[in-house]
Amino acid sequence: MNASEMAVLAAKALDAKRAKDIVALKVDEMTVITDYMVIATGRSVPQVKALCEHVEEELAKHDLFAKRREGLTEGRWCVLDYGDLMVHIFHEQDREYYQLERLWSDGTNELSIDYDEPEKA
């Protein structure tokens, strides 16, 4: 599975658990840190934690495991680092404060995701 497919899979996992404002960005030309970022919002601390855990579970079904994960215990901002993909899940106020999509979006690098299309096995 390539990094773009991983980003779509993560975004769909977030959508399935009702994350808000999901954005998937291709950032490989902007940074060496990662190729794709998926950013989403949870409405509460428990939902941020649940979203983070659900993404991990869904990607693990494809033998994809985070190299690092941070922030899960606090539940305000969880980041899952898959190398070529980083998933950021914020509590609403923290998302507004950090505005990561403003830093990493150039207006042309957002992935279009069809949430109605079923995942390929």
Secondary structure as the mmCIF struct_conf table of DSSP 4:
data_model
#
loop_
_struct_conf.conf_type_id
_struct_conf.id
_struct_conf.beg_label_comp_id
_struct_conf.beg_label_asym_id
_struct_conf.beg_label_seq_id
_struct_conf.end_label_comp_id
_struct_conf.end_label_asym_id
_struct_conf.end_label_seq_id
HELX_RH_AL_P HELX_RH_AL_P1 ALA A 3 ALA A 16
TURN_TY1_P TURN_TY1_P1 LYS A 17 ARG A 18
STRN STRN1 LYS A 20 LYS A 26
TURN_TY1_P TURN_TY1_P2 ASP A 28 MET A 30
BEND BEND1 VAL A 32 ILE A 33
BEND BEND2 ASP A 35 ASP A 35
STRN STRN2 TYR A 36 GLY A 42
BEND BEND3 ARG A 43 SER A 44
HELX_RH_AL_P HELX_RH_AL_P2 VAL A 45 ALA A 60
TURN_TY1_P TURN_TY1_P3 LYS A 61 ASP A 63
BEND BEND4 LYS A 67 LYS A 67
STRN STRN3 ARG A 68 GLU A 70
BEND BEND5 GLY A 71 GLY A 71
TURN_TY1_P TURN_TY1_P4 LEU A 72 GLU A 74
BEND BEND6 ARG A 76 ARG A 76
STRN STRN4 TRP A 77 ASP A 81
BEND BEND7 GLY A 83 ASP A 84
STRN STRN5 LEU A 85 HIS A 91
HELX_RH_AL_P HELX_RH_AL_P3 GLU A 92 TYR A 98
HELX_RH_AL_P HELX_RH_AL_P4 LEU A 100 TRP A 104
BEND BEND8 GLY A 107 THR A 108
STRN STRN6 GLU A 110 GLU A 110
HELX_LH_PP_P HELX_LH_PP_P1 LEU A 111 SER A 112
TURN_TY1_P TURN_TY1_P5 TYR A 115 ASP A 116
BEND BEND9 GLU A 117 GLU A 117
HELX_LH_PP_P HELX_LH_PP_P2 PRO A 118 LYS A 120
#
